[in-house]
Amino acid sequence: MAKFFEVIEFFDETGEEIVHRIPETGSGETQLGSQLVVRENQYGVFFRDGKALDVFGPGRHSLTTLNLPGIRRVIGAAFDGKSPFRVEIYFVNGKVFTNSKWGTQEPIPFRDTELHMVRLRAFGTYSERVIEPQLFINKVVGTQGVYRRDEIEDFLRSIIIARLTDFLGENLKSIFDLPQHYDEVAAGTKARVQDDFSKYGLELIDFYINAITPPQDVQKMIDERSGMGAVGDLGRFTQFSTARALRDAARQTGDGGAGTAGAGLGLGAGLGMGMMMPGMISQAYQQQGAQIRCPKCGAMNPAHAKFCSGCGTKLEMPTISCPKCKQPVPLGSRFCPNCGTSLAPKTIKCQKCGKDIPEGTKFCPECGNSLSAAEKPKKES
């Protein structure tokens, strides 16, 4: 049986309902002259026979043919204008829903100019409200009796992630630039998301990015890279580390010969490590130095690479010209592959200190001896 209403109102104590229909199931009966009470943060959308007739703002409203002209023709003279009619009233919450959460469930693939391909996670907050209640009911709520905030948040979150991903791909080059562009990224994403929200009668009030971060293993690599930058002179850092290891080994003490043996073993290990470290570092430098830069995206690649790992551009190995046959020779070659000419730099000996010096040098870099044409020694046989 339909419920009869003389005063129609709704008060949401939870604050989580966006739309609440009176009655929640079916439809009710009322008549002209009944009172509709709409609170300051609400809209009242009046439906009759499944069609929205009017939207009421805050205040007390008497249902008459003046504000409901659409029902004038169904009021018969036999009922003296008091004929009951079946209605539904949708109360739409017009407040700002704050502290809504958004975040990536799966990492976003991002092509970084320095780190190449990385996967990013992002999260933040936003706030929204309904500004076109009739549009929101028709497109989102439908005939649902109660529509709560959490029922639409997954859908809004998917819109935000899609627009953020698109904006980052078009405007950001490297995640190292993110800290100085958070406001710009948030503003650009908000503008794109607002267009989507407005299609459903919603307004995006605030949009904040709390963090955009790469995976833990990438963060660890970035921290290590920052640490190497803080070290500065790697040679001095190696000397310092070796000296500290020797100091720690010398401090090891124990009972009797075992302690002395342990100290000696630690000292020997420290000396051995100190002797090996320069060679290890030199080898690492040589391996690191054998790189070429992509002419298109600027990414560094191993010298033997044929294609850029960042953009796929075909790479040309750097070459030098053979002094004899003039053919191109890969950089770093010791002999020309075409004619066999040695590509090692020619040297002479300084007559004062006996050091090998590149031919054409004017002064010995070891002792400063002048190597003028009159004083130059003969070339080494």
Secondary structure, 3 states (H helix, E strand, C coil): CCCECCEECCCCCCCCEEEEEECCCCCEEECCCCEEEECCCEEEEEEECCEEEEEECCEEEECCCCCCHHHHHHCCHHHCCCCCEEEEEEEEECCCEEEEEEECCCCEEEEECCCEEEEEEEEEEEEEEECCHHHHHHHHHCCCCEEECHHHHHHHHHHHHHHHHHHHHHHCCCHHHHHHHHHHHHHHHHHHHHHHHHCCCEEEEEEEEEEEECCHHHHHHHHHHHHHHHHCCHHHHHHHHHHHHHHHHHHCCCCHHHHHHHHHHHHHHHHHHHHHHHHHHHHHHHHHHCEEECCCCCCEEECCCCECCCCCCECCCCEEECCCCCCEEECCCCECCCCCCECCCCEEECCCCCCEEECCCCECCCCCCECCCCCCCCECC
